[in-house]
Amino acid sequence: EPEVTQTPSHQVTQMGQEVILRCVPISNHLYFYWYRQILGQKVEFLVSFYNNEISEKSEIFDDQFSVERPDGSNFTLKIRSTKLEDSAMYFCASDVLNYGYTFGSGTRLTVV
Amino acid sequence: SQQGEEDPQALSIQEGENATMNCSYKTSINNLQWYRQNSGRGLVHLILIRSNEREKHSGRLRVTLDTSKKSSSLLITASRAADTASYFCATDGSTGGFKTIFGAGTRLFVKA
């Protein structure tokens, strides 16, 4: 069964450093998403991406965040200057068209 | 907010019993989805029900949707220990945007 692949599975970074979280969505999917889940809390929407541009973004997705689909297969989330409160599980998801998302296994980001 | 809110927050049952989880939401939707999350893992899509559907089945899962009450229920019949997980409902908006919002989830514990 097709999978969404996320790398790395765990990343530790110093506060203020830039991180790039990588995702390979399912190849025929057209819609891409990033969500995050702080330990023990809700799954929070960050951003959706379609046709090479951001479709929607949440209040969390401020100027420190950016997304890219650089080569037609990878979908990346960049955090420019990490803060302690960015520590969370970050999930990538993809979808054909509202048939239900396929999520990756997540990247656990720890900011120290 | 269009968030779904699940009820109960936690549910503990014996193996073989049925588990019912409810979800309420606030705004009009195009579809409602249910996901499962095992501890610390990614989310797994279970069922998507569209706003013009009232009931949907998938194996031991039965989902109902009442748009007049803005509520949905997920029934797991003949539960198994492996069903132990958190269950989330997720709603899109009817505005055509690309954003699905998750509720806080119901933690289900099935005792063997």
Interface residues (C-beta under 8 A of the other chain):
Chain A: Y31 Y33 Y35 K42 V43 E44 F45 S48 Y50 S55 E56 S58 M89 F91 A93 N98 Y99 G100 Y101 T102 F103 G104 S105 G106
Chain B: N30 N31 Q33 Y35 Q37 G40 R41 G42 L43 V44 H45 I47 L48 F88 D92 G97 F98 K99 T100 I101 F102 G103 A104 G105
